[in-house]
Amino acid sequence: MNSVVNPLTKAQSLTELWSPRVLGAMDNYFVKVAKVHGTFVWHDHADEDELFYILEGCLVIEMEDQRVELKAGDLYVVPKGVQHRPIAEQPCLLMLIERQSTQHTGTVES
């Protein structure tokens, strides 16, 4: 894709929850947007970091040893191998940057 994309506008058009859509690719990474609401499953990505950038709303990322609260404009990277569970008490729009090989829920069937 070689065109201008507005991540917030694309995310606002999503109707499915927890179903990221690819906006573009760079090297071996995807840039994705998603609409989330509720609690996602505990999972990890054994060999890959996962970047969350909040476009609109708030997101909590629970991990075994900490809890990170993110609001619009905040960015957080979950390190590879760290069990985490995203939670959005209200609808939240986010952008993700992750390797093209990253599985949505790691090795967890969902």
KEZA-814918 format. One record per atom (N, C-alpha, C, CB): x, y, z; chain. Coordinates in nm, 3 decimals, padded with zeros to 5 digits. Glycine has a CB too. Layout:
N
@c1: X	c2: Y	c3: Z	ch: A
...
***
This chain:
110
@c1: 00.085	c2: -00.116	c3: 00.000	ch: A
@c1: 00.000	c2: 00.000	c3: 00.000	ch: A
@c1: 00.090	c2: 00.123	c3: 00.000	ch: A
@c1: -00.097	c2: 00.000	c3: 00.122	ch: A
@c1: 00.063	c2: 00.212	c3: -00.091	ch: A
@c1: 00.140	c2: 00.335	c3: -00.098	ch: A
@c1: 00.045	c2: 00.452	c3: -00.108	ch: A
@c1: 00.239	c2: 00.332	c3: -00.217	ch: A
@c1: -00.034	c2: 00.472	c3: -00.003	ch: A
@c1: -00.129	c2: 00.582	c3: 00.001	ch: A
@c1: -00.141	c2: 00.633	c3: 00.143	ch: A
@c1: -00.267	c2: 00.537	c3: -00.053	ch: A
@c1: -00.200	c2: 00.749	c3: 00.156	ch: A
@c1: -00.219	c2: 00.809	c3: 00.288	ch: A
@c1: -00.333	c2: 00.736	c3: 00.359	ch: A
@c1: -00.250	c2: 00.963	c3: 00.277	ch: A
@c1: -00.310	c2: 00.702	c3: 00.484	ch: A
@c1: -00.411	c2: 00.632	c3: 00.565	ch: A
@c1: -00.422	c2: 00.704	c3: 00.698	ch: A
@c1: -00.373	c2: 00.481	c3: 00.585	ch: A
@c1: -00.545	c2: 00.725	c3: 00.744	ch: A
@c1: -00.567	c2: 00.783	c3: 00.876	ch: A
@c1: -00.608	c2: 00.669	c3: 00.969	ch: A
@c1: -00.676	c2: 00.897	c3: 00.872	ch: A
@c1: -00.519	c2: 00.627	c3: 01.061	ch: A
@c1: -00.552	c2: 00.513	c3: 01.147	ch: A
@c1: -00.680	c2: 00.532	c3: 01.229	ch: A
@c1: -00.438	c2: 00.486	c3: 01.240	ch: A
@c1: -00.703	c2: 00.652	c3: 01.281	ch: A
@c1: -00.822	c2: 00.675	c3: 01.363	ch: A
@c1: -00.949	c2: 00.658	c3: 01.279	ch: A
@c1: -00.818	c2: 00.815	c3: 01.425	ch: A
@c1: -00.950	c2: 00.715	c3: 01.160	ch: A
@c1: -01.067	c2: 00.703	c3: 01.072	ch: A
@c1: -01.093	c2: 00.557	c3: 01.037	ch: A
@c1: -01.048	c2: 00.785	c3: 00.945	ch: A
@c1: -00.988	c2: 00.484	c3: 01.005	ch: A
@c1: -01.004	c2: 00.341	c3: 00.973	ch: A
@c1: -01.056	c2: 00.264	c3: 01.094	ch: A
@c1: -00.870	c2: 00.281	c3: 00.925	ch: A
@c1: -01.001	c2: 00.292	c3: 01.211	ch: A
@c1: -01.045	c2: 00.222	c3: 01.332	ch: A
@c1: -01.191	c2: 00.255	c3: 01.364	ch: A
@c1: -00.955	c2: 00.259	c3: 01.451	ch: A
@c1: -01.231	c2: 00.381	c3: 01.343	ch: A
@c1: -01.369	c2: 00.420	c3: 01.371	ch: A
@c1: -01.469	c2: 00.348	c3: 01.281	ch: A
@c1: -01.385	c2: 00.570	c3: 01.354	ch: A
@c1: -01.425	c2: 00.301	c3: 01.167	ch: A
@c1: -01.516	c2: 00.232	c3: 01.074	ch: A
@c1: -01.533	c2: 00.083	c3: 01.106	ch: A
@c1: -01.464	c2: 00.247	c3: 00.932	ch: A
@c1: -01.454	c2: 00.031	c3: 01.199	ch: A
@c1: -01.462	c2: -00.111	c3: 01.233	ch: A
@c1: -01.589	c2: -00.143	c3: 01.310	ch: A
@c1: -01.340	c2: -00.153	c3: 01.314	ch: A
@c1: -01.646	c2: -00.259	c3: 01.283	ch: A
@c1: -01.764	c2: -00.304	c3: 01.357	ch: A
@c1: -01.735	c2: -00.426	c3: 01.443	ch: A
@c1: -01.877	c2: -00.336	c3: 01.261	ch: A
@c1: -01.637	c2: -00.509	c3: 01.402	ch: A
@c1: -01.602	c2: -00.628	c3: 01.479	ch: A
@c1: -01.505	c2: -00.592	c3: 01.591	ch: A
@c1: -01.540	c2: -00.735	c3: 01.388	ch: A
@c1: -01.525	c2: -00.655	c3: 01.707	ch: A
@c1: -01.436	c2: -00.634	c3: 01.820	ch: A
@c1: -01.322	c2: -00.736	c3: 01.818	ch: A
@c1: -01.514	c2: -00.642	c3: 01.952	ch: A
@c1: -01.206	c2: -00.693	c3: 01.867	ch: A
@c1: -01.089	c2: -00.779	c3: 01.884	ch: A
@c1: -01.049	c2: -00.847	c3: 01.753	ch: A
@c1: -01.118	c2: -00.886	c3: 01.991	ch: A
@c1: -01.067	c2: -00.778	c3: 01.642	ch: A
@c1: -01.035	c2: -00.835	c3: 01.511	ch: A
@c1: -00.952	c2: -00.733	c3: 01.432	ch: A
@c1: -01.165	c2: -00.872	c3: 01.433	ch: A
@c1: -00.820	c2: -00.728	c3: 01.459	ch: A
@c1: -00.735	c2: -00.628	c3: 01.396	ch: A
@c1: -00.737	c2: -00.635	c3: 01.243	ch: A
@c1: -00.593	c2: -00.644	c3: 01.444	ch: A
@c1: -00.727	c2: -00.518	c3: 01.182	ch: A
@c1: -00.722	c2: -00.505	c3: 01.036	ch: A
@c1: -00.589	c2: -00.442	c3: 00.997	ch: A
@c1: -00.841	c2: -00.420	c3: 00.983	ch: A
@c1: -00.527	c2: -00.495	c3: 00.895	ch: A
@c1: -00.397	c2: -00.445	c3: 00.849	ch: A
@c1: -00.416	c2: -00.317	c3: 00.768	ch: A
@c1: -00.325	c2: -00.553	c3: 00.764	ch: A
@c1: -00.342	c2: -00.212	c3: 00.808	ch: A
@c1: -00.342	c2: -00.085	c3: 00.734	ch: A
@c1: -00.227	c2: -00.080	c3: 00.635	ch: A
@c1: -00.333	c2: 00.034	c3: 00.831	ch: A
@c1: -00.117	c2: -00.141	c3: 00.671	ch: A
@c1: 00.000	c2: -00.137	c3: 00.585	ch: A
@c1: 00.109	c2: -00.228	c3: 00.639	ch: A
@c1: 00.052	c2: 00.006	c3: 00.572	ch: A
@c1: 00.214	c2: -00.240	c3: 00.560	ch: A
@c1: 00.326	c2: -00.325	c3: 00.599	ch: A
@c1: 00.456	c2: -00.248	c3: 00.577	ch: A
@c1: 00.326	c2: -00.457	c3: 00.519	ch: A
@c1: 00.553	c2: -00.277	c3: 00.664	ch: A
@c1: 00.687	c2: -00.222	c3: 00.647	ch: A
@c1: 00.785	c2: -00.330	c3: 00.689	ch: A
@c1: 00.707	c2: -00.090	c3: 00.731	ch: A
@c1: 00.882	c2: -00.354	c3: 00.602	ch: A
@c1: 00.973	c2: -00.465	c3: 00.623	ch: A
@c1: 00.891	c2: -00.590	c3: 00.657	ch: A
@c1: 01.075	c2: -00.433	c3: 00.737	ch: A
@c1: 00.912	c2: -00.652	c3: 00.770	ch: A
@c1: 00.833	c2: -00.772	c3: 00.803	ch: A
@c1: 00.734	c2: -00.743	c3: 00.916	ch: A
@c1: 00.926	c2: -00.889	c3: 00.843	ch: A
@c1: 00.687	c2: -00.618	c3: 00.923	ch: A
@c1: 00.590	c2: -00.576	c3: 01.025	ch: A
@c1: 00.459	c2: -00.533	c3: 00.961	ch: A
@c1: 00.648	c2: -00.462	c3: 01.109	ch: A
@c1: 00.349	c2: -00.555	c3: 01.034	ch: A
@c1: 00.219	c2: -00.502	c3: 00.997	ch: A
@c1: 00.185	c2: -00.387	c3: 01.090	ch: A
@c1: 00.110	c2: -00.612	c3: 01.002	ch: A
@c1: 00.118	c2: -00.287	c3: 01.035	ch: A
@c1: 00.054	c2: -00.182	c3: 01.113	ch: A
@c1: -00.095	c2: -00.213	c3: 01.106	ch: A
@c1: 00.088	c2: -00.035	c3: 01.058	ch: A
@c1: -00.155	c2: -00.232	c3: 01.224	ch: A
@c1: -00.295	c2: -00.274	c3: 01.230	ch: A
@c1: -00.375	c2: -00.179	c3: 01.317	ch: A
@c1: -00.307	c2: -00.418	c3: 01.285	ch: A
@c1: -00.506	c2: -00.176	c3: 01.298	ch: A
@c1: -00.596	c2: -00.106	c3: 01.389	ch: A
@c1: -00.702	c2: -00.205	c3: 01.435	ch: A
@c1: -00.662	c2: 00.020	c3: 01.321	ch: A
@c1: -00.758	c2: -00.177	c3: 01.554	ch: A
@c1: -00.861	c2: -00.264	c3: 01.608	ch: A
@c1: -00.956	c2: -00.183	c3: 01.696	ch: A
@c1: -00.799	c2: -00.380	c3: 01.689	ch: A
@c1: -01.078	c2: -00.234	c3: 01.706	ch: A
@c1: -01.176	c2: -00.183	c3: 01.802	ch: A
@c1: -01.190	c2: -00.291	c3: 01.907	ch: A
@c1: -01.316	c2: -00.147	c3: 01.732	ch: A
@c1: -01.175	c2: -00.255	c3: 02.033	ch: A
@c1: -01.182	c2: -00.353	c3: 02.141	ch: A
@c1: -01.279	c2: -00.306	c3: 02.249	ch: A
@c1: -01.043	c2: -00.377	c3: 02.201	ch: A
@c1: -01.338	c2: -00.401	c3: 02.316	ch: A
@c1: -01.428	c2: -00.373	c3: 02.429	ch: A
@c1: -01.445	c2: -00.503	c3: 02.504	ch: A
@c1: -01.568	c2: -00.315	c3: 02.381	ch: A
@c1: -01.426	c2: -00.497	c3: 02.635	ch: A
@c1: -01.435	c2: -00.618	c3: 02.716	ch: A
@c1: -01.297	c2: -00.668	c3: 02.752	ch: A
@c1: -01.514	c2: -00.727	c3: 02.643	ch: A
@c1: -01.289	c2: -00.796	c3: 02.783	ch: A
@c1: -01.164	c2: -00.858	c3: 02.828	ch: A
@c1: -01.119	c2: -00.962	c3: 02.729	ch: A
@c1: -01.181	c2: -00.920	c3: 02.968	ch: A
@c1: -00.994	c2: -00.953	c3: 02.686	ch: A
@c1: -00.936	c2: -01.048	c3: 02.594	ch: A
@c1: -00.872	c2: -01.162	c3: 02.673	ch: A
@c1: -00.831	c2: -00.980	c3: 02.502	ch: A
@c1: -00.829	c2: -01.267	c3: 02.607	ch: A
@c1: -00.771	c2: -01.384	c3: 02.673	ch: A
@c1: -00.627	c2: -01.357	c3: 02.716	ch: A
@c1: -00.776	c2: -01.507	c3: 02.581	ch: A
@c1: -00.584	c2: -01.425	c3: 02.823	ch: A
@c1: -00.443	c2: -01.423	c3: 02.861	ch: A
@c1: -00.365	c2: -01.492	c3: 02.750	ch: A
@c1: -00.420	c2: -01.494	c3: 02.999	ch: A
@c1: -00.255	c2: -01.432	c3: 02.707	ch: A
@c1: -00.172	c2: -01.491	c3: 02.604	ch: A
@c1: -00.034	c2: -01.426	c3: 02.604	ch: A
@c1: -00.239	c2: -01.477	c3: 02.465	ch: A
@c1: 00.057	c2: -01.482	c3: 02.527	ch: A
@c1: 00.188	c2: -01.419	c3: 02.508	ch: A
@c1: 00.234	c2: -01.446	c3: 02.366	ch: A
@c1: 00.292	c2: -01.472	c3: 02.611	ch: A
@c1: 00.338	c2: -01.378	c3: 02.328	ch: A
@c1: 00.403	c2: -01.396	c3: 02.199	ch: A
@c1: 00.548	c2: -01.428	c3: 02.232	ch: A
@c1: 00.389	c2: -01.268	c3: 02.104	ch: A
@c1: 00.583	c2: -01.555	c3: 02.224	ch: A
@c1: 00.711	c2: -01.604	c3: 02.275	ch: A
@c1: 00.832	c2: -01.532	c3: 02.217	ch: A
@c1: 00.724	c2: -01.751	c3: 02.247	ch: A
@c1: 00.828	c2: -01.496	c3: 02.089	ch: A
@c1: 00.946	c2: -01.440	c3: 02.024	ch: A
@c1: 00.925	c2: -01.300	c3: 01.968	ch: A
@c1: 00.990	c2: -01.531	c3: 01.914	ch: A
@c1: 00.814	c2: -01.236	c3: 02.005	ch: A
@c1: 00.782	c2: -01.107	c3: 01.943	ch: A
@c1: 00.727	c2: -01.008	c3: 02.045	ch: A
@c1: 00.681	c2: -01.128	c3: 01.832	ch: A
@c1: 00.776	c2: -00.885	c3: 02.036	ch: A
@c1: 00.719	c2: -00.775	c3: 02.112	ch: A
@c1: 00.589	c2: -00.734	c3: 02.045	ch: A
@c1: 00.818	c2: -00.654	c3: 02.121	ch: A
@c1: 00.500	c2: -00.664	c3: 02.120	ch: A
@c1: 00.374	c2: -00.615	c3: 02.064	ch: A
@c1: 00.354	c2: -00.471	c3: 02.109	ch: A
@c1: 00.253	c2: -00.706	c3: 02.109	ch: A
@c1: 00.340	c2: -00.380	c3: 02.011	ch: A
@c1: 00.324	c2: -00.239	c3: 02.039	ch: A
@c1: 00.177	c2: -00.201	c3: 02.033	ch: A
@c1: 00.405	c2: -00.154	c3: 01.941	ch: A
@c1: 00.128	c2: -00.137	c3: 02.139	ch: A
@c1: -00.008	c2: -00.084	c3: 02.147	ch: A
@c1: -00.001	c2: 00.068	c3: 02.147	ch: A
@c1: -00.084	c2: -00.138	c3: 02.274	ch: A
@c1: -00.076	c2: 00.133	c3: 02.059	ch: A
@c1: -00.088	c2: 00.279	c3: 02.058	ch: A
@c1: -00.237	c2: 00.311	c3: 02.063	ch: A
@c1: -00.018	c2: 00.344	c3: 01.930	ch: A
@c1: -00.279	c2: 00.386	c3: 02.163	ch: A
@c1: -00.421	c2: 00.411	c3: 02.183	ch: A
@c1: -00.464	c2: 00.533	c3: 02.101	ch: A
@c1: -00.452	c2: 00.433	c3: 02.333	ch: A
@c1: -00.559	c2: 00.510	c3: 02.011	ch: A
@c1: -00.612	c2: 00.617	c3: 01.925	ch: A
@c1: -00.727	c2: 00.690	c3: 01.992	ch: A
@c1: -00.658	c2: 00.559	c3: 01.791	ch: A
@c1: -00.812	c2: 00.614	c3: 02.062	ch: A
@c1: -00.931	c2: 00.672	c3: 02.126	ch: A
@c1: -00.976	c2: 00.579	c3: 02.237	ch: A
@c1: -01.047	c2: 00.695	c3: 02.022	ch: A
@c1: -01.010	c2: 00.635	c3: 02.352	ch: A
@c1: -01.056	c2: 00.554	c3: 02.464	ch: A
@c1: -00.942	c2: 00.518	c3: 02.559	ch: A
@c1: -01.121	c2: 00.428	c3: 02.412	ch: A
@c1: -00.965	c2: 00.414	c3: 02.638	ch: A
@c1: -00.867	c2: 00.369	c3: 02.739	ch: A
@c1: -00.853	c2: 00.218	c3: 02.732	ch: A
@c1: -00.910	c2: 00.413	c3: 02.881	ch: A
@c1: -00.733	c2: 00.171	c3: 02.762	ch: A
@c1: -00.705	c2: 00.028	c3: 02.763	ch: A
@c1: -00.619	c2: -00.004	c3: 02.883	ch: A
@c1: -00.635	c2: -00.016	c3: 02.632	ch: A
@c1: -00.649	c2: -00.114	c3: 02.949	ch: A
@c1: -00.566	c2: -00.167	c3: 03.056	ch: A
@c1: -00.499	c2: -00.293	c3: 03.003	ch: A
@c1: -00.649	c2: -00.196	c3: 03.187	ch: A
@c1: -00.370	c2: -00.306	c3: 03.027	ch: A
@c1: -00.300	c2: -00.429	c3: 02.994	ch: A
@c1: -00.253	c2: -00.490	c3: 03.124	ch: A
@c1: -00.180	c2: -00.405	c3: 02.895	ch: A
@c1: -00.314	c2: -00.603	c3: 03.160	ch: A
@c1: -00.272	c2: -00.675	c3: 03.279	ch: A
@c1: -00.162	c2: -00.772	c3: 03.243	ch: A
@c1: -00.391	c2: -00.749	c3: 03.345	ch: A
@c1: -00.060	c2: -00.778	c3: 03.329	ch: A
@c1: 00.048	c2: -00.874	c3: 03.316	ch: A
@c1: 00.064	c2: -00.939	c3: 03.452	ch: A
@c1: 00.182	c2: -00.807	c3: 03.268	ch: A
@c1: 00.143	c2: -01.043	c3: 03.460	ch: A
@c1: 00.157	c2: -01.116	c3: 03.586	ch: A
@c1: 00.205	c2: -01.027	c3: 03.699	ch: A
@c1: 00.252	c2: -01.232	c3: 03.568	ch: A
@c1: 00.295	c2: -00.933	c3: 03.669	ch: A
@c1: 00.355	c2: -00.852	c3: 03.775	ch: A
@c1: 00.321	c2: -00.704	c3: 03.771	ch: A
@c1: 00.502	c2: -00.868	c3: 03.770	ch: A
@c1: 00.236	c2: -00.664	c3: 03.676	ch: A
@c1: 00.198	c2: -00.522	c3: 03.670	ch: A
@c1: 00.071	c2: -00.502	c3: 03.588	ch: A
@c1: 00.311	c2: -00.439	c3: 03.611	ch: A
@c1: 00.020	c2: -00.383	c3: 03.599	ch: A
@c1: -00.101	c2: -00.342	c3: 03.528	ch: A
@c1: -00.072	c2: -00.205	c3: 03.470	ch: A
@c1: -00.230	c2: -00.340	c3: 03.623	ch: A
@c1: -00.088	c2: -00.190	c3: 03.339	ch: A
@c1: -00.059	c2: -00.065	c3: 03.271	ch: A
@c1: -00.190	c2: -00.005	c3: 03.221	ch: A
@c1: 00.041	c2: -00.086	c3: 03.153	ch: A
@c1: -00.214	c2: 00.120	c3: 03.254	ch: A
@c1: -00.335	c2: 00.190	c3: 03.208	ch: A
@c1: -00.295	c2: 00.290	c3: 03.101	ch: A
@c1: -00.408	c2: 00.261	c3: 03.326	ch: A
@c1: -00.359	c2: 00.279	c3: 02.985	ch: A
@c1: -00.327	c2: 00.363	c3: 02.870	ch: A
@c1: -00.449	c2: 00.444	c3: 02.828	ch: A
@c1: -00.278	c2: 00.277	c3: 02.753	ch: A
@c1: -00.424	c2: 00.568	c3: 02.787	ch: A
@c1: -00.531	c2: 00.655	c3: 02.734	ch: A
@c1: -00.490	c2: 00.703	c3: 02.596	ch: A
@c1: -00.559	c2: 00.776	c3: 02.830	ch: A
@c1: -00.579	c2: 00.773	c3: 02.528	ch: A
@c1: -00.552	c2: 00.820	c3: 02.393	ch: A
@c1: -00.417	c2: 00.892	c3: 02.387	ch: A
@c1: -00.664	c2: 00.914	c3: 02.344	ch: A
@c1: -00.337	c2: 00.853	c3: 02.290	ch: A
@c1: -00.205	c2: 00.912	c3: 02.273	ch: A
@c1: -00.093	c2: 00.835	c3: 02.341	ch: A
@c1: -00.205	c2: 01.050	c3: 02.324	ch: A
@c1: -00.128	c2: 00.739	c3: 02.427	ch: A
@c1: -00.026	c2: 00.660	c3: 02.497	ch: A
@c1: 00.017	c2: 00.541	c3: 02.412	ch: A
@c1: -00.080	c2: 00.613	c3: 02.634	ch: A
@c1: 00.141	c2: 00.500	c3: 02.433	ch: A
@c1: 00.201	c2: 00.388	c3: 02.363	ch: A
@c1: 00.268	c2: 00.298	c3: 02.467	ch: A
@c1: 00.303	c2: 00.436	c3: 02.255	ch: A
@c1: 00.255	c2: 00.167	c3: 02.447	ch: A
@c1: 00.320	c2: 00.072	c3: 02.537	ch: A
@c1: 00.361	c2: -00.051	c3: 02.457	ch: A
@c1: 00.225	c2: 00.032	c3: 02.655	ch: A
@c1: 00.479	c2: -00.104	c3: 02.486	ch: A
@c1: 00.527	c2: -00.226	c3: 02.421	ch: A
@c1: 00.528	c2: -00.339	c3: 02.524	ch: A
@c1: 00.670	c2: -00.204	c3: 02.360	ch: A
@c1: 00.453	c2: -00.444	c3: 02.495	ch: A
@c1: 00.457	c2: -00.565	c3: 02.577	ch: A
@c1: 00.576	c2: -00.647	c3: 02.527	ch: A
@c1: 00.321	c2: -00.647	c3: 02.568	ch: A
@c1: 00.673	c2: -00.673	c3: 02.617	ch: A
@c1: 00.792	c2: -00.748	c3: 02.574	ch: A
@c1: 00.757	c2: -00.893	c3: 02.537	ch: A
@c1: 00.898	c2: -00.747	c3: 02.684	ch: A
@c1: 00.836	c2: -00.947	c3: 02.447	ch: A
@c1: 00.814	c2: -01.086	c3: 02.406	ch: A
@c1: 00.818	c2: -01.179	c3: 02.526	ch: A
@c1: 00.920	c2: -01.128	c3: 02.302	ch: A
@c1: 00.732	c2: -01.279	c3: 02.522	ch: A
@c1: 00.728	c2: -01.380	c3: 02.626	ch: A
@c1: 00.648	c2: -01.342	c3: 02.750	ch: A
@c1: 00.864	c2: -01.412	c3: 02.666	ch: A
@c1: 00.596	c2: -01.219	c3: 02.757	ch: A
@c1: 00.522	c2: -01.174	c3: 02.875	ch: A
@c1: 00.372	c2: -01.204	c3: 02.857	ch: A
@c1: 00.545	c2: -01.022	c3: 02.900	ch: A
@c1: 00.318	c2: -01.281	c3: 02.951	ch: A
@c1: 00.174	c2: -01.308	c3: 02.952	ch: A
@c1: 00.101	c2: -01.176	c3: 02.975	ch: A
@c1: 00.135	c2: -01.412	c3: 03.063	ch: A
@c1: -00.002	c2: -01.150	c3: 02.893	ch: A
@c1: -00.077	c2: -01.025	c3: 02.908	ch: A
@c1: -00.222	c2: -01.047	c3: 02.868	ch: A
@c1: -00.014	c2: -00.912	c3: 02.825	ch: A
@c1: -00.305	c2: -00.955	c3: 02.916	ch: A
@c1: -00.449	c2: -00.961	c3: 02.889	ch: A
@c1: -00.499	c2: -00.817	c3: 02.876	ch: A
@c1: -00.526	c2: -01.038	c3: 03.002	ch: A
@c1: -00.532	c2: -00.773	c3: 02.755	ch: A
@c1: -00.589	c2: -00.640	c3: 02.737	ch: A
@c1: -00.734	c2: -00.635	c3: 02.784	ch: A
@c1: -00.580	c2: -00.598	c3: 02.590	ch: A
@c1: -00.771	c2: -00.522	c3: 02.845	ch: A
@c1: -00.907	c2: -00.501	c3: 02.895	ch: A
@c1: -00.951	c2: -00.359	c3: 02.858	ch: A
@c1: -00.914	c2: -00.523	c3: 03.050	ch: A
@c1: -01.070	c2: -00.348	c3: 02.800	ch: A
@c1: -01.129	c2: -00.217	c3: 02.768	ch: A
@c1: -01.268	c2: -00.212	c3: 02.829	ch: A
@c1: -01.133	c2: -00.192	c3: 02.613	ch: A
@c1: -01.284	c2: -00.133	c3: 02.934	ch: A
@c1: -01.414	c2: -00.123	c3: 03.000	ch: A
@c1: -01.517	c2: -00.054	c3: 02.912	ch: A
@c1: -01.401	c2: -00.049	c3: 03.133	ch: A
@c1: -01.471	c2: 00.033	c3: 02.822	ch: A
@c1: -01.554	c2: 00.099	c3: 02.722	ch: A
@c1: -01.488	c2: 00.075	c3: 02.586	ch: A
@c1: -01.569	c2: 00.254	c3: 02.753	ch: A
@c1: -01.560	c2: 00.095	c3: 02.477	ch: A
@c1: -01.496	c2: 00.076	c3: 02.347	ch: A
@c1: -01.367	c2: 00.158	c3: 02.335	ch: A
@c1: -01.594	c2: 00.114	c3: 02.234	ch: A
@c1: -01.267	c2: 00.097	c3: 02.276	ch: A
@c1: -01.136	c2: 00.158	c3: 02.263	ch: A
@c1: -01.084	c2: 00.129	c3: 02.122	ch: A
@c1: -01.036	c2: 00.104	c3: 02.372	ch: A
@c1: -01.022	c2: 00.229	c3: 02.061	ch: A
@c1: -00.962	c2: 00.213	c3: 01.929	ch: A
@c1: -00.812	c2: 00.217	c3: 01.945	ch: A
@c1: -01.011	c2: 00.322	c3: 01.829	ch: A
@c1: -00.743	c2: 00.122	c3: 01.883	ch: A
@c1: -00.598	c2: 00.116	c3: 01.900	ch: A
@c1: -00.528	c2: 00.079	c3: 01.771	ch: A
@c1: -00.562	c2: 00.018	c3: 02.009	ch: A
@c1: -00.400	c2: 00.111	c3: 01.769	ch: A
@c1: -00.314	c2: 00.072	c3: 01.659	ch: A
@c1: -00.209	c2: -00.024	c3: 01.716	ch: A
@c1: -00.247	c2: 00.197	c3: 01.591	ch: A
@c1: -00.178	c2: -00.127	c3: 01.640	ch: A
@c1: -00.080	c2: -00.227	c3: 01.679	ch: A
@c1: 00.030	c2: -00.230	c3: 01.574	ch: A
@c1: -00.145	c2: -00.367	c3: 01.696	ch: A
@c1: 00.153	c2: -00.248	c3: 01.618	ch: A
@c1: 00.262	c2: -00.275	c3: 01.526	ch: A
@c1: 00.326	c2: -00.404	c3: 01.574	ch: A
@c1: 00.366	c2: -00.155	c3: 01.520	ch: A
@c1: 00.326	c2: -00.503	c3: 01.486	ch: A
@c1: 00.379	c2: -00.633	c3: 01.522	ch: A
@c1: 00.429	c2: -00.705	c3: 01.398	ch: A
@c1: 00.272	c2: -00.717	c3: 01.594	ch: A
@c1: 00.516	c2: -00.802	c3: 01.419	ch: A
@c1: 00.567	c2: -00.880	c3: 01.307	ch: A
@c1: 00.453	c2: -00.945	c3: 01.230	ch: A
@c1: 00.667	c2: -00.986	c3: 01.355	ch: A
@c1: 00.474	c2: -00.963	c3: 01.101	ch: A
@c1: 00.372	c2: -01.028	c3: 01.021	ch: A
@c1: 00.346	c2: -01.171	c3: 01.067	ch: A
@c1: 00.413	c2: -01.028	c3: 00.874	ch: A
@c1: 00.442	c2: -01.232	c3: 01.132	ch: A
@c1: 00.428	c2: -01.370	c3: 01.181	ch: A
@c1: 00.356	c2: -01.380	c3: 01.315	ch: A
@c1: 00.564	c2: -01.434	c3: 01.192	ch: A
@c1: 00.329	c2: -01.266	c3: 01.380	ch: A
@c1: 00.267	c2: -01.269	c3: 01.513	ch: A
@c1: 00.125	c2: -01.327	c3: 01.507	ch: A
@c1: 00.263	c2: -01.126	c3: 01.574	ch: A
@c1: 00.101	c2: -01.428	c3: 01.588	ch: A
@c1: -00.032	c2: -01.486	c3: 01.600	ch: A
@c1: -00.113	c2: -01.401	c3: 01.698	ch: A
@c1: -00.025	c2: -01.634	c3: 01.647	ch: A
@c1: -00.239	c2: -01.378	c3: 01.665	ch: A
@c1: -00.326	c2: -01.289	c3: 01.742	ch: A
@c1: -00.329	c2: -01.323	c3: 01.891	ch: A
@c1: -00.467	c2: -01.294	c3: 01.687	ch: A
@c1: -00.340	c2: -01.449	c3: 01.924	ch: A
@c1: -00.344	c2: -01.490	c3: 02.064	ch: A
@c1: -00.227	c2: -01.579	c3: 02.101	ch: A
@c1: -00.475	c2: -01.563	c3: 02.094	ch: A
@c1: -00.116	c2: -01.562	c3: 02.032	ch: A
@c1: 00.000	c2: -01.646	c3: 02.061	ch: A
@c1: -00.035	c2: -01.792	c3: 02.034	ch: A
@c1: 00.047	c2: -01.628	c3: 02.206	ch: A
@c1: -00.010	c2: -01.878	c3: 02.133	ch: A
@c1: -00.041	c2: -02.020	c3: 02.117	ch: A
@c1: -00.174	c2: -02.058	c3: 02.180	ch: A
@c1: 00.070	c2: -02.105	c3: 02.177	ch: A
@c1: -00.247	c2: -01.959	c3: 02.232	ch: A
@c1: -00.375	c2: -01.984	c3: 02.298	ch: A
@c1: -00.485	c2: -01.994	c3: 02.191	ch: A
@c1: -00.409	c2: -01.871	c3: 02.401	ch: A
@c1: -00.565	c2: -02.102	c3: 02.198	ch: A
@c1: -00.680	c2: -02.116	c3: 02.108	ch: A
@c1: -00.792	c2: -02.029	c3: 02.160	ch: A
@c1: -00.726	c2: -02.264	c3: 02.095	ch: A
@c1: -00.845	c2: -01.942	c3: 02.071	ch: A
@c1: -00.954	c2: -01.853	c3: 02.113	ch: A
@c1: -01.052	c2: -01.836	c3: 01.999	ch: A
@c1: -00.899	c2: -01.715	c3: 02.158	ch: A
***
